[in-house]
Amino acid sequence: MTVISTVEELKALYGDTSEASVVKVTKTLTAEYRQMIEASPFAALATVGPEGLDCSPRGDDRCVVRIADEKTVLMPDWRGNNRVDSLLNIVRDPRVALMFLVPGSNTTMRINGTAVVSVDPALTSSFEVDGKHPRSVIVVTIEEVYFQCARALIRSQLWNPDRFVDPASLPTPGTLLKAAKADFDNETYDREWAGRAAKTMW
């Protein structure tokens, strides 16, 4: 297998970047970038720690983050499985990256920056939903923000309903767990999942 092993080889292979790919990067949120992010209910959060990398899906009923100002976004940490991989990484290495998806749009938004995990009562309570609030909020300081061109989503036809995969054709979460642990009770897990999720969404 032939591999690229130097920066020079990589640059020789791909050539120069276009003007648009460079000038799109800003240090703060423009009004237009803010509009795109506020339309996004879903983001992937990438973090790094001593054990390696983590990329976690994050979603909310409306905007997945709250924009505090042109340099700061706030992401509530809603209920999950309590592995807290992202939070464990952030408290040891503040570097984070976010990629936002906007349903129906082939343009994605990206933020690179640093983060802290806040448990300030006034902040966590400000995200209250149905009497519940997140145990912590990820406060992201923006170092750079930019949009990603649409080619990847166009190629994948992500929003094309004719290309949606029938969930019934895929392994269930319980089946996936049983493949990892042979004596896992996958049938009970799958049967109770919907009710359990409904009670622990927030």
C-alpha positions in Angstrom: 0.0 0.0 0.0 1.3 3.4 -1.0 0.8 6.0 1.7 1.4 9.8 2.1 4.0 10.4 4.8 4.9 14.1 4.5 3.1 17.4 4.3 5.0 18.1 1.1 3.7 15.0 -0.6 0.1 15.8 0.5 0.2 19.3 -0.8 1.8 18.2 -4.1 -1.1 15.7 -4.5 -3.9 18.1 -3.8 -2.5 21.5 -5.0 -3.6 24.9 -3.8 -6.8 25.7 -2.0 -9.5 28.0 -3.5 -10.0 31.6 -2.3 -13.5 30.7 -1.0 -12.1 27.8 1.2 -9.8 30.3 3.0 -11.9 33.5 3.3 -14.9 31.7 4.7 -13.1 31.2 8.1 -14.0 33.8 10.7 -13.0 34.3 14.3 -16.5 35.3 15.4 -20.0 34.5 14.4 -21.3 36.6 11.5 -25.0 37.3 11.3 -25.3 34.8 8.5 -23.3 32.1 10.3 -25.5 32.7 13.4 -28.6 32.2 11.3 -27.3 28.9 10.0 -26.4 27.6 13.4 -29.7 28.7 15.0 -31.5 26.6 12.4 -29.6 23.4 13.5 -31.2 20.9 15.9 -28.3 18.5 15.6 -24.5 18.6 15.9 -21.6 16.2 16.3 -19.3 17.2 19.1 -15.6 16.1 18.8 -13.3 16.0 21.8 -9.9 14.7 22.6 -8.4 13.2 25.8 -5.6 11.0 27.1 -7.4 7.9 26.0 -8.0 9.2 22.5 -10.8 10.8 20.5 -14.5 11.0 20.9 -17.3 12.2 18.6 -20.8 12.4 20.2 -24.1 13.1 18.6 -26.0 16.0 20.2 -29.6 17.0 19.5 -32.3 19.3 20.9 -35.9 20.2 20.2 -34.9 23.4 18.4 -31.4 24.8 18.2 -28.8 22.4 19.6 -26.9 25.3 21.1 -27.7 28.7 22.5 -25.7 31.5 21.1 -24.5 33.7 24.0 -22.5 36.1 21.9 -20.4 36.3 18.8 -17.6 34.2 20.4 -19.6 31.8 22.7 -22.1 29.0 22.2 -23.8 27.0 25.1 -24.7 23.4 24.7 -26.8 21.8 27.5 -25.8 18.2 28.4 -29.1 16.4 28.3 -29.8 12.9 29.6 -27.8 10.1 28.2 -26.0 6.9 29.2 -23.8 8.6 31.8 -20.6 7.5 30.1 -19.8 11.3 29.9 -17.0 10.6 27.4 -17.1 14.2 26.0 -17.2 15.8 29.4 -14.3 13.6 30.7 -12.2 14.8 27.7 -13.1 18.5 28.0 -12.1 18.7 31.7 -8.7 17.4 30.7 -8.2 18.9 27.3 -10.4 21.9 26.3 -10.1 21.5 22.5 -13.5 20.8 20.8 -15.0 20.8 17.3 -18.6 21.0 16.4 -20.3 20.2 13.1 -23.9 21.3 12.7 -26.5 19.8 10.4 -29.6 21.7 9.2 -32.4 19.4 8.0 -33.0 19.9 4.3 -29.9 22.0 3.8 -26.7 20.5 2.2 -24.6 23.2 3.8 -23.1 22.3 7.2 -21.5 24.7 9.8 -18.3 24.0 11.8 -16.9 25.5 14.9 -13.4 24.9 16.4 -12.6 26.2 19.8 -12.2 25.4 23.5 -14.7 24.5 26.1 -15.4 24.2 29.8 -18.1 22.3 31.7 -20.2 24.6 33.7 -22.6 23.6 36.6 -23.6 27.2 37.4 -27.1 26.8 38.8 -28.4 29.9 37.0 -27.1 28.6 33.7 -28.3 25.0 34.0 -31.8 26.2 35.2 -32.1 28.5 32.2 -32.4 25.5 29.9 -35.3 24.0 31.9 -37.7 21.8 29.9 -40.8 20.2 31.5 -39.4 21.0 35.0 -36.0 19.4 34.2 -32.7 20.9 33.4 -29.3 19.6 32.3 -26.7 18.7 35.0 -24.1 20.7 33.1 -23.7 23.0 30.2 -20.7 22.9 27.7 -19.5 26.5 27.2 -17.7 26.7 23.9 -15.4 29.7 23.1 -15.1 30.0 19.3 -11.6 30.2 17.7 -12.9 29.7 14.2 -16.2 29.2 12.4 -17.0 28.4 8.8 -19.3 26.6 6.5 -18.6 23.3 4.7 -19.4 23.0 1.0 -22.4 20.8 0.1 -20.6 18.1 -1.9 -20.6 15.5 0.9 -24.3 15.8 1.6 -25.1 15.9 -2.0 -23.2 12.7 -2.7 -24.8 11.0 0.3 -28.3 12.2 -0.6 -28.8 12.4 3.1 -32.1 14.3 3.0 -33.6 12.2 0.1 -36.5 10.2 1.5 -36.2 7.8 -1.4 -32.8 6.8 0.0 -33.9 6.4 3.6 -33.1 3.0 5.1 -35.9 0.9 6.5 -35.0 0.6 10.3 -36.5 -2.9 10.2 -33.7 -4.0 7.9 -31.1 -3.1 10.4 -30.0 -4.7 13.7 -31.8 -3.3 16.7 -29.9 -1.7 19.6 -30.5 -4.8 21.7 -29.1 -7.0 18.9 -26.0 -4.8 18.7 -25.6 -5.1 22.5 -26.0 -8.9 22.4 -23.3 -9.1 19.7 -20.9 -7.4 22.2 -22.0 -9.5 25.2 -23.4 -12.9 24.3 -25.7 -13.2 27.4 -27.2 -9.8 27.1 -31.1 -9.8 27.3 -31.6 -8.0 23.9 -35.4 -8.8 23.7 -36.2 -7.1 27.0 -33.9 -4.1 26.2 -35.6 -3.5 22.8 -39.1 -4.0 24.2 -38.6 -1.5 27.0 -36.5 1.1 25.1 -39.3 3.3 23.7 -40.9 3.8 27.1 -37.5 4.3 28.9 -36.5 6.9 26.3 -39.7 8.8 26.6 -39.3 9.1 30.4 -35.6 10.2 30.2 -35.5 12.5 27.2 -34.7 15.6 29.3 
